[in-house]
């Protein structure tokens, strides 16, 4: 986890992250440096198109970076899609989780 993610953040509700699929994507990506598209898709149990749509929203907000790379274990030209939560995405996710905790605790 980056140092930015460890810094305390002010609780802040984020409409972009709050959608259930996007919230779960951010949760998965927050736990790793980067995760392959198929792993996220399978963990969430959604279709490729559904995940792609939500990733575009997160990427447009600057929260997720999408990277294509050749698959080292394959002889064909198939490329893998890698996903990572950007520093801004980590901060926004941490702030969003903090406000959800505050809501659950009855503080907000």
PLY file of the C-alpha trace (Angstrom):
ply
format ascii 1.0
element vertex 108
property float x
property float y
property float z
element edge 107
property int vertex1
property int vertex2
end_header
0.00 0.00 0.00
1.29 3.47 -0.83
2.18 6.04 1.77
-0.66 8.22 0.45
-3.21 5.53 1.32
-1.84 5.31 4.88
-2.25 9.06 5.51
-5.41 9.97 7.40
-8.10 11.35 5.12
-11.14 13.43 5.86
-14.34 11.43 5.36
-15.87 12.36 2.01
-18.77 10.76 0.15
-17.91 10.12 -3.50
-20.77 9.58 -5.97
-18.41 8.03 -8.55
-17.11 5.38 -6.17
-20.42 4.73 -4.36
-22.06 2.68 -7.15
-21.92 -0.93 -5.87
-19.78 -2.38 -8.67
-17.36 0.56 -8.58
-17.11 0.39 -4.79
-16.24 -3.30 -5.01
-13.71 -2.66 -7.81
-11.97 -0.04 -5.69
-11.96 -2.40 -2.71
-10.29 -5.14 -4.74
-7.75 -2.79 -6.30
-6.94 -1.11 -2.97
-5.66 -4.45 -1.66
-3.03 -4.87 -4.41
-0.62 -2.95 -6.60
-2.48 -4.08 -9.73
-4.97 -6.79 -10.65
-5.71 -8.45 -13.99
-9.11 -7.64 -15.55
-10.33 -11.26 -15.56
-9.56 -11.66 -11.85
-11.66 -8.59 -11.02
-14.45 -9.68 -13.39
-14.59 -13.16 -11.88
-14.40 -11.91 -8.28
-17.33 -9.57 -8.90
-19.30 -12.02 -11.03
-20.05 -9.46 -13.73
-19.82 -9.50 -17.52
-16.85 -8.01 -19.38
-19.03 -5.18 -20.74
-20.36 -4.31 -17.28
-16.90 -4.17 -15.76
-15.54 -2.17 -18.72
-18.32 0.41 -18.33
-17.58 0.90 -14.64
-13.81 1.02 -15.24
-14.30 3.78 -17.80
-16.18 5.89 -15.24
-13.42 5.31 -12.66
-10.67 6.02 -15.22
-12.40 9.21 -16.41
-12.44 10.37 -12.77
-8.70 9.66 -12.50
-9.23 6.87 -9.95
-8.19 3.85 -12.01
-5.44 3.27 -14.55
-5.84 0.58 -17.21
-2.68 -0.94 -18.71
-2.37 -3.49 -21.52
0.58 -5.89 -21.54
1.61 -8.96 -23.49
0.98 -12.24 -21.72
4.35 -13.80 -20.96
2.86 -17.27 -20.58
1.23 -17.40 -24.01
2.64 -18.03 -27.46
-0.06 -15.93 -29.18
-0.34 -12.15 -29.20
-3.04 -12.01 -26.55
-2.64 -9.03 -24.27
-3.74 -8.87 -20.64
-5.47 -5.86 -19.15
-4.09 -4.77 -15.79
-5.96 -2.44 -13.45
-4.60 -0.28 -10.67
-6.00 2.27 -8.27
-4.21 5.61 -8.78
-3.00 7.67 -5.81
-6.07 9.91 -6.27
-8.23 6.79 -6.41
-6.71 5.43 -3.20
-7.35 8.74 -1.41
-10.92 8.99 -2.70
-11.65 5.36 -1.77
-10.19 5.82 1.73
-12.24 8.99 2.23
-15.39 7.27 0.98
-14.89 4.26 3.27
-14.27 6.67 6.17
-17.58 8.44 5.59
-19.42 5.11 5.26
-17.92 4.06 8.62
-19.04 7.36 10.15
-22.56 6.83 8.78
-22.64 3.25 10.12
-21.44 4.51 13.53
-24.16 7.16 13.59
-21.64 9.97 13.59
-22.84 11.59 10.36
0 1
1 2
2 3
3 4
4 5
5 6
6 7
7 8
8 9
9 10
10 11
11 12
12 13
13 14
14 15
15 16
16 17
17 18
18 19
19 20
20 21
21 22
22 23
23 24
24 25
25 26
26 27
27 28
28 29
29 30
30 31
31 32
32 33
33 34
34 35
35 36
36 37
37 38
38 39
39 40
40 41
41 42
42 43
43 44
44 45
45 46
46 47
47 48
48 49
49 50
50 51
51 52
52 53
53 54
54 55
55 56
56 57
57 58
58 59
59 60
60 61
61 62
62 63
63 64
64 65
65 66
66 67
67 68
68 69
69 70
70 71
71 72
72 73
73 74
74 75
75 76
76 77
77 78
78 79
79 80
80 81
81 82
82 83
83 84
84 85
85 86
86 87
87 88
88 89
89 90
90 91
91 92
92 93
93 94
94 95
95 96
96 97
97 98
98 99
99 100
100 101
101 102
102 103
103 104
104 105
105 106
106 107
